[in-house]
Amino acid sequence: MEIIETKYQLIFQSEDDAGTFEFRIHKNCSQIQLETDINNSFQCCTCANTNYKELEAIRNMIDTILKNYIS
């Protein structure tokens, strides 16, 4: 995983045989974006307006999943 910092976003980028995956968080916590690049064409993008409390809730859900369901 690579972390890229731009003026407005932090981009967490990962890559595998299927393509590239990016998880972007605006530095002011106003929006998160998920993008996938399947076969080198960014065609799937999901954006969500959010705030810090919602990002905390997402973090807690991911932590719970990782602790309880993935060994």
Steps between C-alpha positions, in 0.01 A plus 500: 500500500618845411390822672493810282442844649363778283401853592144394587502121544675198642488215248553141608579300186531125462550285193456135403454292185147637450599867510543794734291597801502846654345617824509880523424713804475877474721665759204695641309169538220630278507212252633151446539342159550142388632438150586180323700469181412173333701438183659846517184711465370680807132437436368426847501784748292535815501826695344567838472824690604435855640654814744401773241313710396291199863420421542387862197273462643351179833441677327327790301275264818400313682434828213277617500304174876450509503393865198266488481359151846495348769287657 
